[in-house]
């Protein structure tokens, strides 16, 4: 009998956890929506474009290039610094 009541108690707790997680997701979505609205209003009032915002965040633009400059050797192959000429 005790196992049955323990199992039902666990099932009830899991249901409560699911309900609370759903509520948490709803609250987070509402907060994020408010934050995005504030960001959009601030960007519009400042005259910022999407490309400028992406550049500030360091994201790639549609052309595939990063907005911020990196190293000149980024993506290029260079000769190994240490190599044994006798054993390639």
C-alpha positions, 0 to 999 in steps of 0.5 A: 500500500505504501508504494502505491501512495508513494507513486501517486505522491510522486506523480502529483509532484511531477504534475506540479513541476510541469505546471510550474515550468509552464508558468515560468516559461510564460513569465519569461516569454512576457519579460522577453517580449517587453524587453524586445519592445523597449529595445525596438523603441530605443533603436527606432528613436535612435535611428539605428538599423538592423545592420548596425545592431548586428555589427554591435553584437558581432553577428554575421551579416547576410553576406556571411562576413562578420561585422567586426574585423578579426585577425588578418590570418583568420581562416588562412592556412599557414606553415607549421611553426615547428617541423622536423625536416627529416620526418615529414 
